[in-house]
Amino acid sequence: MAANRWRNWAGNQESRPTQVVTPADTAAVAAAVDAARRAGLPVKAVGSGHSFSGIATTDGCLVRTDALTGVVGADTETGLVTVQAGIPLHRLNELLAGYGLALENLGDIDRQTVAGALATGTHGTGARFGGLATQAYALELVLADGSVVTCSAEENPDVFAAARIGLGALGVVTAVTLACVPAFTLHAGEEPMPIRRVFDELDVLVDGNEHFEFYWFPHTRLALTKRNNRVPAEQRRPLRPARRWVDDELLANTALGLVNRACATLPRITPAVNNVSARALSARQYADASHRVFASPRRVRFVEMEYAVPRHTVADVLREIARWAAVRREPLPLPVEVRFAAADDIWLSTAYQRETAYVAVHQYPALPHEHYFGAVERIVAGVGGRPHWGKLHGLHAATLRERYPRFDDFVAVRDRLDPDGTFDNPYLRAVLGRRLSMSE
């Protein structure tokens, strides 16, 4: 049915579900899941569709979370805020600001739903901070039989350990309780820097700032560095609207789109264009509410792969990518983004039990990405790279089991909660493998 055609944000994944439902509360989700199971249809929940992998595709029942956007409760004393799972992060951030609260760390895109961001392991940057899932205090899920379960560190702790980054494999998350902090102001300092200097000073840059990241432009020796640090609220100095429009809309989106279209038409100009783009970057400083500093608009479509590597290996990984790019000279007009995170204890977290650096590679959809992404995947394999669940990668269960110490614990919880595979799809069958009971 053409009316039921679904595509993700990047346009690289699509499916034609048999039915699409848009429930507005937990009871309606439970009824939809139970009805689909009885009809023999698999079930997948989808939010904003900002994943690049096939994690949300289905030919069965697609549960859209567009109507699950309400606030269940907010306690400004404890900072615990419970929201329905389909609320987009940009709306959540504004809502929290109204309570004088904020999330302590965020990614650089805020279009995802809170449940989708949790399910795929969305993260920001900061050597002392974890990803969004480390800020989850409790979850409510609808299971395959239509029952509802809540989980936290105290209640169903094994489900909580798995479900904070659950890949949509355990059930449909309908509500999330987040541990928030008092609202805060971030000072942002951005400046271009030679990539060699970034490597030489990397530990100082990462440990000397609360949130540090950089973007390296392939075919160049330059990077854009970004440092975000907390300052008192009275030091808030937002960008002037005209400057924000020029930087974030005209240059980072309109001009970037034109540049990528030009490189897709004439791939050989990409190195020269990247050098011009990198040298055109200018330093800027400003201070604003945290969520306005963490996230930026992203209107140019792209496909992405991201791997988490042990932090101490990231410079060598980048050097290997640069050597490959220099030899192959494929057109790579989009920068490589590098971020950092603290170790955590979430079973399928890319930062599970290790200090982590993230290497994200992007490609314009009109240009081929297969050779580039494949080369990066081979490079990070040498340091035990773990793929972001919502982004492109080629790994399967046998390899992932080696890279995640609690992989089989997660699979055991999945087998118990969804023994018949109601929430399966081709992506989950590939990355999680057969049920343990089926392999005996």
N, C-alpha and C positions, 0 to 999 in steps of 0.2 A: 504494500500500500504506500503510494507516494506520500500521502499525508503523514505517515509515520516515519518518514525518513529522518534520521538524526545524524548530525555531523558535529565534530568537535570544533573548538575555536580555530585551530590551525588549518582545518580542512583536510587533514591527512588520515582521519579515522571516520568511518560512518557505519551505520547499521540501520536495518529496517525491522524494528520490533513489531511483533504481532499486535501488541496493544501498548498504549501509553496512558498512564494514570498520573494525576496531579493531586495527591491527598493533602489535606490541610491540617491533619493532626495525627497523633500516634495511632489512634483507633482505626482511622481510615487506612493508614499504611499497613497495619496488621491485617485488616480485611482484604486488602489488595494482594498481599503476599500469600495469604491462605488460599484465596481464590485462584491465584496463578499456579500455586503448587498443586492444587486439586485438578487443575486443567492440564497439568504436565508441562507448564511453561517455566523456563528459567526466569530469574528476576535479577535486574540490575538497577541500582539507584544512580542518578546522575545529577550533578549540580550545574556549574557554569560551563562544563566541557573544556576546561583549560588543561587537561592532561593530553600529552602527545602519544602516549601508549594506548593500547586497546583495552585498557582496564575497565571502561564503562560500556563497551559494546555488548549488544544482545539482540537475538532474534525472537526473544520471548516477551516478557513484560518489563517495560521501561518505567521506572518510578521517578518522575521528575519531582525535585524538591523545591520548586519555585514558590509554592504556597506555604512551606514550612519555615517561616521567617519571623516568628513572634518571639517575644521575650517571656520566658517562663518565670524568672525571678532574679532579683539583683540585691545583694547585700553589700552596701558600701563599707560596712565595718570590716567584714572578712575579705572583701574583694571577690567573693564567689558570685559569678553571674551565669545563669542558665538560660540558654537560647535554643530555639528550634534549629535543627541541623542545616537547613537550607539557607540561612541568612548569609549574604555575601560579606566578605571581610570588610569591604569599604563601608557598608552600612553598619556592621558591628562596631567598627572603630569610632564612627560618629556617635553611635548609641553609648558606647562606653565613656566617651568624652563628656557626654551629658551627665553621667554619674560621677565625674571626676576620676575616672579609672582609665587604664590602658593595658594592652598586652605588652609584656616586657621586651618582646622581640617579634619581628615580623619579616616576611619576605619582601621582595621589591615589586611584587604585583599583588593587588588587593581585589581582584575580580573573582577569585575562587569562593566557593561556599565554605563555611567552617568545617563541615563534615568531609567534603572533598579534599580540603587542604590537609586535614588530619589523616585521612585514609591513605594518602600517597606520600606522606612524610615531608610536607612543605616546611621549609626552613628559611631563616634569614642568615645573618652573619654575626659573629662575635665569639671570641675564643672562650668566654666565660658563660655563654648562653647556649641553651638547647633550641631545638626546632619547636614548631607550634605544638606538637604532641606532648612535649614536656610541660606545657601549661594547662593541659587537660586534667581536671580534677575528678570528673565522673562522666559516664556516658550512659545513654539509654538506647537499646537496640531492639528491633523487632527481629525475631529469629525465624527460621524457615517454617516452623509449624504455626506461625502467627502469634506466638507468645511474646511477651515483652520482658526484658531483663535489664537491670541496671548494674553497673559495675564501677568500682573505684578501687583504691589501694586497700580498702577494708572489706568491701563487698564484692564477691566474685573476683578476687585479685588476679587469678590466672587469665580470666577473660579480659580484664583491664590491661594486663601486660601485653596481650595480643591485639586488642581492639583499638588501642590508641593510634596504631598504624596498622589498620586491619585490611587494607586493600579492597574493601567491599566484600570480602570472602566469608565473613562471619554472620552478617545480617545487615539490615538497613538501620543506620544510626539515625535516630529521630530527635535527640536532644543532647546537648553538650554543656557540661558545667566547666567553666574556665576559671583558673586562679589568676586574677588580675592584680595589677599593682596601681598605686596612685598615679594619676596622669603626670607626665613629665615632658620636659622640653629637650630636644636634641639640637646640638650645634653640629652642622654639617660642614666639613671642609673637603673640597674636591680640587685636585690639581693633577696635571699630567706629569709623568715621571719616566725616565728611561727604565726599561724593564730590567736591565742589569742592576740598577740601583734598588729596585723593588726586591729582587732576589737577595742582594747583599744585606738589606736592612729588614728583611721579612719578619723576623722574630720581634724586632723592636716595633715595627708597624702593627703587627697583630696583637702583641701583648700590651703595647702602650696606648691602645685605643679600645674603647668598649666594643665598637663595631667597625671592623675594617674589611674592605674588599677592593678588588681592582679588576679592571677590564684591559686585556691585552689585545691589540689589533694585529691579527696575522699579517705576515709580510712586512711588519714594521718592528722597530725596536722601542716602541713607546707604549705606555699603559696609562690609563686614567685611574687614579687612586681616590678612594672615598673613605673618609673617617667621620664617624658619628659618635658624639660623646654627650652625656647628660650635663646640662647647665641649669642654674636657677631660672625660674619662670620669668623673672624680670629682665633676663637677657634675651628674650625672644625677639628676633629680628627677621620676620619672614621675607622671602624674596618679593620684590615689587611685582605686581601682576604682569607688567610688560616684560620684565626680565624672565619671569617664570614661563610666560607664553613663548618667548623667543627660544629659551633653552629646551623646554620640555615638549613643546608642540612643534615649533618651526624646525628646530635643528634635530631633536631626538626622534621625531616622528615623520614630519613632512619631508625634510631633507634626506633623512635616512632611507625613507621609502624610495625617493627618486634615485639615490645612489645605488640601492640594491637593484632596482629595475635596470639601471644603466649597466651594472656589472653582469646581470643576467643576459642582456643583449650583446655585450662585448666583454666576455670574461677576461680577456687579456689585460684589460685596464685596471683590474682589481688591485694589484699591488700599489699602483700609482695613486688610485683613489683612496686606499687605506692610509697611505702616507700623508696625503693631503688632509683627510679627516682627522687623523691623530694629531697632526700639527696645528689644526684649527681649534683644538680644545683649549678652553681658557679656564683658569682657576676661579672658583667662587666659594663664598662662605655665607651661611645664613643659619638662623635658628628658628625652629617652629615646633608645633605639637608633634610628638614622636611619630604618629602614623602618617603625617604629611611629609616627613623626612624619609622614613623607611621606604615608602611605596612611590612609584612613578608611573605615569601613563605609558602603556605599551600598545600602540595601534598598528605597527608594522608586523604583519604575520610572519612567522618563522616556524621551523621545526627545531627541536632541541633534544640533546642527550646530555645527561649530567651524571658524573661518577663521584662518589665519595672515596677519598684516598687518605691514608695516614698522613697527618699534617706534615711530618718531617720530609715526606717524599714529593711534595707538590712542585717545588722548583725543578727537580729533575724531570718530573712528568711534563711540565710546560716546555722545558728545553727539548725533550723528545718530540713533542708535537711541533715545535718550531722547526726542528730538523726535517721532519716529514714534510711539512708545508713547503719548505725551501726546495726540497728535491722534487716533489710532485707538482708544485705550482698550480694547484687547483684554485679556482676562485673562491675565496673565503671572505666575503665583505662584512660579516658580522663579527663582533669581538668575542673573545673567550672570557667568561666571567669566573672569577675565583673568589670563594667565600670560605668562612671558617666556622666551626662549631665545637662546643664542649662534648665530651663523651656523655652518653646517657645509658639507661637500663631498659629501653623499650625493645622488645624482641626483634622486630623487623626494621628497626631504625638503622639508617645508613651510618649513624654515629655510635652504634652500640659498642660500648666499652672501649672506645678509642677516640682520642683527639683527632679531629677531622678537618680536612680541606676539601672543598667541592670545586670540581672543574666542569663547567658547563660550556658545551660547544653548540653553536647555532648555525643554521643555514637558511637562506632565503628559499621559499618553496619552489621557485622557478629554476633553481640550480640543483644539481645532484648532490646528495649528502652521503650516499652509501659508502664510498671509499674513505671519505673523511671520518665519518663516525666509526667505521670499522677499524681504521688505523688507531684512533683514540682508544677504542675498546681493547685492542691488543696491547697498547702501551700501559693502560691502567691495570690490565690483568696481572702484570708483573709485580704489582704492589698490593694485590688483593682488593681492587676497586669494587665498590658496591654501587649498583645502579639506582638512581632515583626511580621510584615505582611509577610515577606518572609521566616519565619521559622515555624516549626511545632507547632501546637496548636489545641485545640479542641473546641474553643469557637464559638458561633453563634451570629447572629444579636441581639437577645433579650438581651444577657449579654453584648455584646460590646456597645450597646446603653447606658447602665447604666454607662459604664466606660469612655465614650467619650462625653463630654458635647455638642459638635457640630456635633454629629453623624447624626442627622436628617437634619442638614444644608447640610452636604456632600451628603446625599441621595437625597435631593431636587435638588442639582446641577446635580447629575448623571441623575436623572429622566428627567431634562430639556435637557441635552446634548445628552442623549442616551435613548430616550423614549421606544424604541423597544428592547433593550437589545442586541444590536450588539456586545458589548464588554463583555458580560456576559460569565461566565463559572461556573462549579459547585462550585469552591471555592468562587467566588464573590457572588453567590446566597446565599451561607451559611453565609458569614460574613456580607453582606450588606442587605440581606433580600429582600422581594418583594418591588416593586416600590410603593411609597405612594399612587399613583393614583389607584393602583390595590387593595389596602387594604381598601379603603373607602367603 
